[in-house]
Amino acid sequence: MWEWLMTNGIWLLVAASVLLLLLLGRQWLHEVYVKLAPKQPLEVTGKKVRRIILIIGGTLLMIIAVAFAAVVASREGVPAAITPETVQKWFLEHGIFIIILLLVGVGLWQAIGNFLPPLVQRVMARPVKGQSKQEIKKRTDTLTAVFVGLGKIVLATIIVFMILSELNVPIGPIMAGFGVVGIAVGFGAQYLIRDLIAGIFILLENQYRVGDVAKVADVAGLVEEVNLRKTVLRDLDGIVHHVPNGEIRVASNYTRQYSRVNLNVRVAYKTNLDHATKVINRVGEELAKDEKWRQKIITTPQVLRVDNLGDSGIELKILGDVKPIEQWDIMGELRKRIKEAFDKEGIEIPWVYTGLSPGQSQTAHLLPCQACSHPNLPGSKFCSNCGANLQS
């Protein structure tokens, strides 16, 4: 067993180090565990994932230590490696430097997590015209997550190769091995490269950030994660979608700088439109002055125009700018207040009514057009499809 370790110790050391690096990105392990045990509470899941990480991490550290000892023994010879004089000589020549490398690596690891976020905020997330503090924070958080993860991977790789070099392990064959593997999988990694390039442009162009509501690759939802390879969204049903960045052709951001109330309200044809407009505008002004809602509204929702002459009513277009991601709450409150105001003012919100007798079909009271056979509501003078006169 020991002879096998001395022969293959370097590969065992490299493999255990790579697995330890992958273990540091615990997010993927958390996602795997959630899929295996979806009914467990998040708090319980987090504790079990941390326990698993400690067990696996401790095992990998033990493997690294044994492989490290095997590599030293293979270089110095087993008899020489176990004598106090040889151990002391090796420690003075190599051990101190390796310990310094590890300490520097730990220090830089902490520095990346502590100093990179404010640096990213200063350099990459500079405010532009019309950008709020919340927008800056979203961009900073997104860029920080990407650059911190990337920086830690690069740092760990450099430290590992410097330690291997100090142990007189030839790095050339290892790099050549990686190169051969890279060529072998290169043809199958075209999509991965495309995803990485697309992810770089998404981040540089600030198309969307963590916390935005966006529609990418025909999937709409709250952006939970953005990295160089994929975008993770959670839709209104709570479903999590993983979208490769290379699949994104059009990205629609619903919460960039500001959002907009875009609402149509229908009133009956007999309604006085000036009166209805005044009531709606008054409701919008009251909402904009309300203590609970005024901080979320940028411009007061007001009637823009008559937007459509429909089959059963006239539609009035209401527009107003609000803080990002607040448009749905404000539109819900606006609908509620408009309904209450219309009830008080006697303004009718039309709806289609079809009376049915037992045995009658749902289309019994509809009036078919003689020209195009399109069914129309009773009392209609012209066809809503082709415009033909229904009275002739």
C-alpha positions as a printed Julia matrix, in Angstrom:
392×3 Matrix{Float64}:
   0.0    0.0     0.0
   2.78   2.42    0.94
   4.66   1.64   -2.27
   1.51   2.38   -4.27
   1.13   5.67   -2.4
   4.74   6.64   -3.14
   4.22   5.81   -6.83
   0.86   7.57   -7.26
   1.01  10.06   -4.39
   1.35  13.11   -6.61
  -1.84  12.28   -8.56
  -3.68  11.49   -5.35
  -2.51  14.83   -3.93
  -3.7   16.74   -7.0
  -7.06  14.92   -7.1
  -7.73  15.48   -3.38
  -6.79  19.17   -3.7
  -9.16  19.67   -6.65
 -12.0   17.95   -4.77
 -11.3   20.16   -1.76
 -11.54  23.26   -3.98
 -14.86  22.05   -5.38
 -16.09  21.45   -1.85
 -15.44  25.1    -1.02
 -18.21  26.06   -3.44
 -20.84  24.54   -1.17
 -23.76  25.95   -3.17
 -23.79  23.0    -5.58
 -23.74  20.55   -2.66
 -26.68  22.39   -1.08
 -28.65  22.19   -4.33
 -27.96  18.45   -4.67
 -29.07  17.8    -1.09
 -32.27  19.85   -1.57
 -33.14  17.7    -4.6
 -32.52  14.51   -2.62
 -34.54  15.71    0.4
 -36.97  18.4    -0.88
 -39.35  18.19    2.11
 -36.81  19.1     4.78
 -36.83  22.67    6.21
 -34.07  24.96    4.92
 -32.58  25.34    8.4
 -32.23  21.56    8.83
 -30.85  21.24    5.31
 -28.2   23.9     6.0
 -27.03  22.14    9.18
 -26.76  18.77    7.45
 -24.91  20.25    4.5
 -22.39  21.89    6.85
 -21.94  18.55    8.65
 -21.35  16.76    5.35
 -18.82  19.43    4.32
 -16.9   18.99    7.59
 -16.78  15.2     7.21
 -15.75  15.22    3.54
 -13.34  18.13    4.04
 -11.63  16.4     6.98
 -11.29  13.19    4.99
  -9.77  15.04    2.03
  -7.31  16.85    4.32
  -6.19  13.49    5.73
  -5.75  12.12    2.21
  -3.74  15.21    1.25
  -1.51  14.79    4.3
  -0.85  11.1     3.59
  -0.25  11.77   -0.12
   2.07  14.63    0.81
   4.1   12.33    3.09
   4.22   9.69    0.36
   5.54  12.23   -2.15
   8.28  13.34    0.27
   9.19   9.73    0.98
   9.4    8.94   -2.72
  11.78  11.87   -3.25
  14.05  11.35   -0.26
  13.79   7.59    0.17
  11.82   5.88    2.95
  14.74   5.26    5.35
  16.01   8.79    4.99
  12.55  10.31    5.23
  11.85   8.92    8.66
  15.06  10.01   10.37
  14.97  13.17   12.52
  17.94  14.65   10.62
  16.26  14.25    7.24
  12.94  15.58    8.5
  14.73  18.61    9.99
  16.69  19.2     6.8
  13.58  18.9     4.64
  11.62  21.22    6.94
  14.33  23.9     6.83
  14.7   23.67    3.04
  11.07  23.23    2.01
   8.7   23.01    4.94
   9.06  26.61    6.14
   8.46  27.96    2.65
   5.4   25.73    2.18
   3.97  26.87    5.53
   4.56  30.5     4.5
   2.8   29.81    1.19
  -0.19  28.33    3.03
  -0.36  31.26    5.45
  -0.13  33.74    2.59
  -2.82  31.8     0.74
  -5.16  31.89    3.76
  -4.49  35.61    4.2
  -5.17  36.35    0.53
  -8.29  34.16    0.68
  -9.66  36.32    3.48
  -8.5   39.51    1.76
 -10.4   38.59   -1.41
 -13.62  38.23    0.58
 -13.06  41.42    2.61
 -11.49  43.9     0.18
 -12.77  42.85   -3.24
 -16.43  43.9    -2.68
 -15.63  47.59   -1.99
 -13.09  47.54   -4.83
 -15.72  46.2    -7.22
 -18.14  48.86   -6.03
 -15.59  51.57   -6.71
 -14.28  50.4   -10.08
 -17.01  48.38  -11.78
 -20.24  49.71  -10.28
 -19.83  53.41  -10.9
 -23.17  55.23  -10.77
 -24.62  56.5   -14.02
 -27.34  59.02  -14.67
 -30.66  57.84  -13.31
 -29.18  54.95  -11.33
 -30.3   54.65   -7.71
 -28.37  53.3    -4.72
 -30.4   50.11   -4.9
 -29.35  49.63   -8.54
 -25.7   50.12   -7.58
 -26.03  47.59   -4.76
 -27.57  44.99   -7.08
 -24.74  45.36   -9.59
 -22.12  45.29   -6.84
 -23.54  42.12   -5.28
 -23.7   40.38   -8.65
 -20.16  41.31   -9.7
 -18.78  40.56   -6.25
 -20.16  37.01   -6.24
 -18.57  36.32   -9.64
 -15.18  37.92   -9.02
 -14.76  36.58   -5.47
 -15.44  33.02   -6.63
 -13.16  33.39   -9.64
 -10.4   35.01   -7.57
 -10.44  32.24   -4.95
 -10.19  29.53   -7.62
  -7.22  31.27   -9.27
  -5.51  31.82   -5.89
  -5.95  28.2    -4.81
  -4.61  26.95   -8.16
  -1.5   29.14   -7.92
  -0.78  28.05   -4.33
  -1.15  24.36   -5.2
   1.23  24.63   -8.16
   3.79  26.6    -6.12
   3.74  23.91   -3.43
   4.16  21.19   -6.05
   7.08  23.1    -7.53
   8.69  23.42   -4.09
   8.38  19.63   -3.67
  10.35  19.24   -6.92
   7.31  17.74   -8.6
   7.51  18.41  -12.34
   4.57  20.63  -13.22
   5.12  20.27  -16.96
   3.66  16.76  -17.25
   0.65  17.84  -15.18
   0.02  20.84  -17.42
   0.53  18.65  -20.47
  -2.01  16.21  -19.07
  -4.49  19.04  -18.58
  -3.77  20.16  -22.13
  -4.48  16.71  -23.56
  -7.7   16.51  -21.55
  -8.61  20.02  -22.72
  -8.14  19.03  -26.37
 -10.14  15.84  -25.83
 -13.12  17.67  -24.35
 -12.68  20.83  -26.42
 -15.06  19.72  -29.12
 -17.68  18.9   -26.51
 -17.09  22.13  -24.59
 -18.16  24.52  -27.33
 -21.43  25.25  -25.57
 -19.6   25.85  -22.3
 -17.27  28.37  -23.95
 -20.27  30.07  -25.55
 -21.95  30.29  -22.13
 -18.83  31.81  -20.55
 -18.44  34.46  -23.26
 -22.13  35.36  -23.06
 -21.85  35.58  -19.24
 -18.95  38.03  -19.52
 -20.99  40.35  -21.75
 -24.04  40.08  -19.47
 -21.94  41.27  -16.53
 -20.02  43.95  -18.41
 -23.14  45.4   -20.04
 -25.09  45.25  -16.76
 -28.09  43.66  -18.5
 -29.59  42.36  -15.23
 -28.45  41.7   -11.68
 -29.3   39.52   -8.7
 -32.61  40.84   -7.31
 -33.97  42.04  -10.68
 -37.11  40.64  -12.29
 -36.16  39.65  -15.82
 -37.26  37.52  -18.74
 -34.45  35.53  -20.34
 -34.82  32.73  -22.9
 -38.64  32.99  -22.56
 -38.42  32.41  -18.79
 -39.52  35.23  -16.48
 -38.75  35.43  -12.78
 -36.65  36.88   -9.98
 -32.92  36.64  -10.69
 -31.35  34.66   -7.82
 -27.88  34.05   -9.26
 -25.77  35.24  -12.17
 -22.38  33.73  -12.97
 -20.27  33.27  -16.06
 -22.01  30.03  -17.04
 -25.7   30.4   -16.21
 -28.51  32.55  -14.87
 -30.81  31.21  -12.14
 -34.38  32.56  -11.94
 -37.32  31.74   -9.67
 -40.76  32.31  -11.2
 -44.02  33.25   -9.48
 -44.83  29.58   -8.81
 -41.55  29.16   -6.94
 -39.99  27.07   -9.72
 -36.23  27.58  -10.11
 -34.99  27.79  -13.73
 -31.31  27.35  -14.68
 -30.72  29.09  -18.02
 -27.31  28.7   -19.76
 -26.09  32.15  -20.74
 -25.4   30.98  -24.29
 -29.12  30.27  -24.77
 -30.1   33.88  -24.06
 -30.91  35.82  -27.22
 -33.13  38.52  -25.72
 -33.01  39.63  -22.07
 -35.88  41.81  -20.78
 -35.31  43.57  -17.45
 -38.56  44.62  -15.74
 -36.81  46.53  -12.92
 -33.96  48.51  -14.5
 -33.71  52.0   -12.89
 -37.51  52.29  -12.65
 -40.69  50.34  -13.4
 -43.99  51.46  -14.88
 -47.66  51.11  -14.02
 -49.32  50.15  -17.32
 -53.01  49.52  -16.71
 -56.2   49.55  -18.79
 -59.53  50.26  -17.07
 -62.78  49.56  -18.94
 -65.92  51.68  -18.56
 -69.35  51.37  -20.18
 -70.17  53.22  -23.41
 -72.76  55.34  -21.65
 -70.13  56.68  -19.22
 -69.06  60.33  -19.34
 -65.36  59.9   -20.19
 -64.31  63.25  -18.74
 -65.93  62.35  -15.44
 -64.32  58.87  -15.41
 -60.92  60.39  -16.22
 -61.21  62.88  -13.35
 -62.15  60.11  -10.92
 -59.21  57.91  -11.99
 -56.74  60.82  -11.82
 -58.04  61.74   -8.38
 -57.51  58.17   -7.19
 -53.96  58.21   -8.59
 -53.16  61.48   -6.78
 -54.56  60.15   -3.5
 -52.43  57.02   -3.85
 -49.32  59.1    -4.56
 -49.93  61.14   -1.38
 -50.62  58.12    0.82
 -47.98  57.63    3.54
 -47.62  53.94    2.72
 -47.24  54.3    -1.04
 -45.74  57.71   -1.82
 -42.11  56.56   -1.33
 -42.63  53.95   -4.03
 -44.16  56.26   -6.67
 -42.02  58.43   -8.95
 -44.74  59.95  -11.16
 -48.45  59.89  -10.27
 -50.49  57.3   -12.23
 -52.79  59.22  -14.58
 -55.05  58.56  -17.57
 -53.02  58.86  -20.78
 -55.69  58.33  -23.46
 -58.68  56.34  -24.64
 -56.86  53.16  -25.6
 -59.54  51.0   -27.19
 -63.21  50.9   -28.17
 -64.01  47.31  -27.25
 -67.04  45.12  -27.78
 -68.41  45.71  -24.29
 -66.7   48.93  -23.15
 -64.21  51.75  -23.59
 -60.69  51.16  -22.29
 -58.72  53.99  -20.63
 -54.91  53.71  -20.49
 -53.25  54.58  -17.14
 -49.48  55.13  -16.88
 -47.13  56.09  -14.05
 -43.48  55.48  -13.09
 -42.65  53.74   -9.81
 -39.62  52.35   -7.98
 -38.2   49.11   -9.42
 -40.2   45.92   -8.73
 -43.05  47.88   -7.08
 -45.34  48.09  -10.12
 -47.37  44.96   -9.36
 -48.19  45.95   -5.78
 -49.14  49.47   -6.85
 -51.32  48.27   -9.74
 -53.14  45.94   -7.36
 -53.83  48.79   -4.92
 -54.82  51.1    -7.79
 -57.37  48.6    -9.14
 -58.88  48.22   -5.68
 -59.23  51.99   -5.16
 -60.62  52.6    -8.67
 -63.29  49.94   -8.12
 -64.31  51.55   -4.82
 -64.35  55.05   -6.38
 -66.42  53.86   -9.39
 -68.98  52.3    -7.04
 -69.35  55.61   -5.19
 -69.59  57.66   -8.4
 -71.98  55.25  -10.13
 -69.53  54.51  -12.97
 -70.2   51.11  -14.51
 -67.42  48.62  -15.21
 -68.96  46.57  -18.06
 -68.94  42.8   -18.23
 -70.37  40.31  -20.67
 -73.62  38.72  -19.51
 -75.16  35.77  -21.27
 -78.41  34.42  -19.87
 -78.95  30.7   -20.39
 -82.09  28.63  -20.1
 -81.98  24.89  -19.4
 -80.93  23.11  -22.57
 -79.63  26.28  -24.31
 -76.09  26.51  -25.61
 -73.77  29.32  -24.58
 -73.97  30.88  -28.07
 -77.77  30.94  -28.23
 -78.02  34.71  -27.64
 -75.08  35.7   -29.84
 -75.81  37.43  -33.16
 -73.92  35.88  -36.12
 -72.61  38.12  -38.88
 -74.07  37.36  -42.32
 -70.78  38.3   -44.01
 -68.17  36.42  -41.94
 -70.27  34.32  -39.48
 -68.5   35.92  -36.51
 -70.68  35.83  -33.33
 -71.5   39.26  -31.88
 -73.17  40.44  -28.68
 -76.93  41.03  -28.76
 -77.79  44.62  -29.73
 -74.58  45.17  -31.73
 -75.05  47.29  -34.86
 -71.78  46.38  -36.59
 -69.69  43.2   -36.65
 -66.69  43.4   -34.32
 -64.67  41.27  -36.77
 -65.33  42.67  -40.26
 -67.4   45.8   -39.51
 -70.42  44.71  -41.58
 -73.85  46.16  -40.72
 -75.77  43.63  -38.61
 -79.14  45.41  -38.98
 -79.46  44.89  -42.71
